[in-house]
Amino acid sequence: MTPESIPIPAAEATLFELSRPGRRGVEPPEPGSGIPELAECLGENDLRREAPALPELAEASAVRHYTRLSSLNMSIDTNFYPLGSCTMKYNPRINEVAAGNPGFSQAHPLYEAREIQGYLELFSRLEKMLAEIGGLPHISLQPAAGAHGELTALMMIKARCRERGELERDVVLIPDSAHGTNPSSCTIAGFKTRNIDSGEDGAIDIESLREALGPDVAAMMITNPNTLGIFESRIGEISSLLHEAGSLLYMDGANMNAILGITRPGDFGVDVMHYNLHKTMSTPHGGGGPGAGPIAVTDELEPYLPVPRIVHSEGGFELCADRPLSIGKVRTFFGNSGILVRAYAYLRAHGPGELRGVSEHAVLNANYIRRRLEEAYHLPYETPCMHEVVFTARNQKATGIRALDIAKRLIDMGYHPPTIYFPLVVHEALMIEPTETETQETLDRFCDAMLQIAREAEENPELLKAAPVNQPVKRLDEVNAIKTPILTCPCDEPVSD
Ligand SMILES: *Cc1c(COP(=O)(O)O)cnc(C)c1O
């Protein structure tokens, strides 16, 4: 489809423009109809003197207005969404049916354990599955996001240092390709961070690691495969180096979608990791949540896990909070329980064999895109990629085109843009993660669009610089938006009392 063939959506009038004086959506009951008049309940000073300046329109107009606006959103249900690092896979509807089951969705968080045995059994089973997938025996489902899992784990590492009288260990090593949440979590947990360089191949530079290791290092945080979409093949060596130095290895598990059923962090020396259930285990996400970031740990770290822990005894499932070394609670109740039900449904629907297939297809799809686009777009690393592929806009630089322009032009063509300018170590990065849930036809159409954009970059660069051109919201003037922001709408009236 050429971009020109997509109809240009008409600009949507605001509710104030649709407003007509005196028109009503809802008629409030007449005075005297049995409902006490507000004026009788409120004091004189609390009463408005003038009607509020609200738009006046029929209910249907309001509903249609919002429905039209909602259809302007790009989502995984409407468009291909190759947003690198986010694993925007299709979320099977059966997960929603499971989570919507009244037994789950209407359970009050204050119920006693004996009243939610089904929930606790599901949590307990999910813990076992995640333990098996990660090769780490103990799980806490409490953290509410990946970053929260990081923080929880770092608090546990801190507690372990304290317990062993090793408070001089106050540094965490972080590769330069890491996600920004890694250093943030360290800082919040009271650690300092020390940077580790990536080598020419995009993997951790072992020499840089050796130099940074010392008696002050509590742990290293690694993402594997890393944010460049490259598997750290020397991970065994890295974990041995850390353990010999008395440090722990944390794995940011946001990229588990690449290795499910193929390899296990526990087997390659990881001591503690988090999962992003809202990425790997298929839960709608974006817009900030809700998510779930369970952590998995070794026997050694188990005593520090958050409470309560779910324990199974003859009488059924119970919640145990009597654990002296625990870091305490990190989230109200049991975490984002609805997300946990979705993840459980997803894992049950797939089973172990198919789960491995998820990763194999995710990796295949990314490499398919890599091969189809490698002539047109510069690849910063030679290494074949895992579940996502990082290109750069270097080939397009001659005509002044940047990664941002390519991303904006994709919106015209009906695609959510890939992640751009991340990882920070890659200049003008374009990070594409197709996931396993896309068909070859979709990938081909996307690659065709990317190739067309590469041609446009040579033949008509001004078009790219103006993109998006066929959307209701055009290119923002970012400089002006910062320097002379317009923060009020013309209809705003000064607030008076
Ligand atoms: C998404 C992501 C995170 C953060 O996870 P949230 O659930 O968004 O808090 C951390 N690290 C990496 C590599 C990620 O991709």
Ligand as a Chemical Component Dictionary entry (heavy atoms), coordinates in Angstrom:
data_LIG
# 
_chem_comp.id                   LIG 
_chem_comp.type                 NON-POLYMER 
_chem_comp.pdbx_formal_charge   0 
_chem_comp.three_letter_code    LIG 
# 
loop_
_chem_comp_atom.comp_id 
_chem_comp_atom.atom_id 
_chem_comp_atom.alt_atom_id 
_chem_comp_atom.type_symbol 
_chem_comp_atom.charge 
_chem_comp_atom.model_Cartn_x 
_chem_comp_atom.model_Cartn_y 
_chem_comp_atom.model_Cartn_z 
_chem_comp_atom.pdbx_ordinal 
LIG C1 C1 C 0 11.241 -2.841 29.516 1  
LIG C2 C2 C 0 12.581 -2.979 30.072 2  
LIG C3 C3 C 0 12.844 -2.696 31.419 3  
LIG C4 C4 C 0 11.835 -2.073 32.361 4  
LIG O1 O1 O 0 10.687 -2.814 32.523 5  
LIG P1 P1 P 0 9.325  -2.119 33.009 6  
LIG O2 O2 O 0 8.395  -3.267 33.170 7  
LIG O3 O3 O 0 8.942  -1.164 31.941 8  
LIG O4 O4 O 0 9.617  -1.424 34.297 9  
LIG C5 C5 C 0 14.114 -2.934 31.903 10 
LIG N1 N1 N 0 15.081 -3.379 31.098 11 
LIG C6 C6 C 0 14.883 -3.659 29.795 12 
LIG C7 C7 C 0 16.007 -4.187 28.952 13 
LIG C8 C8 C 0 13.621 -3.449 29.233 14 
LIG O5 O5 O 0 13.427 -3.681 27.937 15 
# 
loop_
_chem_comp_bond.comp_id 
_chem_comp_bond.atom_id_1 
_chem_comp_bond.atom_id_2 
_chem_comp_bond.value_order 
_chem_comp_bond.pdbx_ordinal 
LIG C1 C2 SING 1  
LIG C2 C3 SING 2  
LIG C2 C8 DOUB 3  
LIG C3 C4 SING 4  
LIG C3 C5 DOUB 5  
LIG C4 O1 SING 6  
LIG O1 P1 SING 7  
LIG P1 O2 DOUB 8  
LIG P1 O3 SING 9  
LIG P1 O4 SING 10 
LIG C5 N1 SING 11 
LIG N1 C6 DOUB 12 
LIG C6 C7 SING 13 
LIG C6 C8 SING 14 
LIG C8 O5 SING 15 
# 
